[in-house]
């Protein structure tokens, strides 16, 4: 069974930093586009950042310049480095792996990020 396991969430003060990790198992990780989404209470899930198998990246406008997505195919892991965090970044962050050719789509269980003083 495919598993995506996120880690690295927590409570941080405004202006602080966190790095999220997502480790995948039982998939050929390198061929997947991987992404981070987030969902705040009462809001829809939104795309935060994505990185393709060729390491092309895209970001939501709200996080450009503050968040960096990267991947290590040897470790089957995708990362989200977050700096200058703001209270509006508070959400549950979800890892996603997608392979469009065969419409394969997998999600992690989510990790809570809370930005508060």
N, C-alpha and C positions, 0 to 999 in steps of 0.2 A: 504494500500500500504506500502510495506517495505521501510524503510528509514534508511540510514546510514549518520550521520551528523558529519563531522570532525570539529575540532576547535583547536586553539593553534598555528597556523602558524604565521609567521612574519619575520621581519628582525633582524638578530643577527650578531654580530661580530665573526670573526674566534676565535675558542676556547670557544665560548659561549655555552649556553644550551637552549633547548626548550623541552617542553613536549606536544605532540599531543594527542588529545582525539577523540574517535569516538563513538558516542552514537547510538545504534540501537533501532529500534522500529518495532513492529508487526512481530517479528520472535522469535522463541525459541532460544535465543542467545546462551545458554549454549551448545547446540549440534553442533554449527558451529565451523569450523576452521576459525579464523580471521587472517588477515594479513595486513601489510602496504606495498604498492608499491610506487614507485616514477617515475616520468618522467621528465627529463630535456629537455630543448629545443633542438630539432633536434635528440633526442635519443629515443630509445624504452623504454617502461615502464618496470621496473625491480622490482623483489621482494626484499624488504628490510628485512622484518622479518615476521615470522608467529608463531602463537600459536594455538595448537589444543584444542579440548574440554577437553582433559586430561592435559592441560597446558605444553605439550612438546613444545619446542621452536626451531626455527632454524633461522639463520641470514645469510645475504650476507657477504662474506668475508670482503668487504670494510667497514662494520660497526661493525664487531665483536669487543667487548671490549668498544665500545662507545655508542651503542644503546641498550636499553632494552625494550622488549615488555612484556606487562602484561595485564591481563583482570580481570574485576570485574563482574561476572555473575549477581550478585544482582542488579547492576546498568546498566546491558546491555551495558557495555562500555569496549573498548579496548584502551590501552594507548601505546604510543611510547615515551620513555624518551631518549633524545638525548643529549649527552655531547661532549665536545671537537669537536664542529662542524667545518667543513672545507668548503671552497668555493665550492668544488666539491659535497657537499651535497645539493647544491641549486637545487630545483626541486619542482614540484607540487606533494604533497604526497596524496595518495589515500588509503582509508580504503576498505577492502574487507571481505566479509563473504561468506564462501563456505561450502556446505553440500553435499559431494560427493555421498551419497547413492541415493539421488533424483536429483542430478545434479543441485542443487540450487546455484546460484551465484549472489551476490549483491555487488554494488559499491557505494561509497560515491561520492560527487561532487568534492572533492579535496580541499586541502589547500596549499597555497604557503609558502615555506620556502626559504628564501634568506639569504645566509651567505656571508657577505661582510663588508669590513672596510670602 
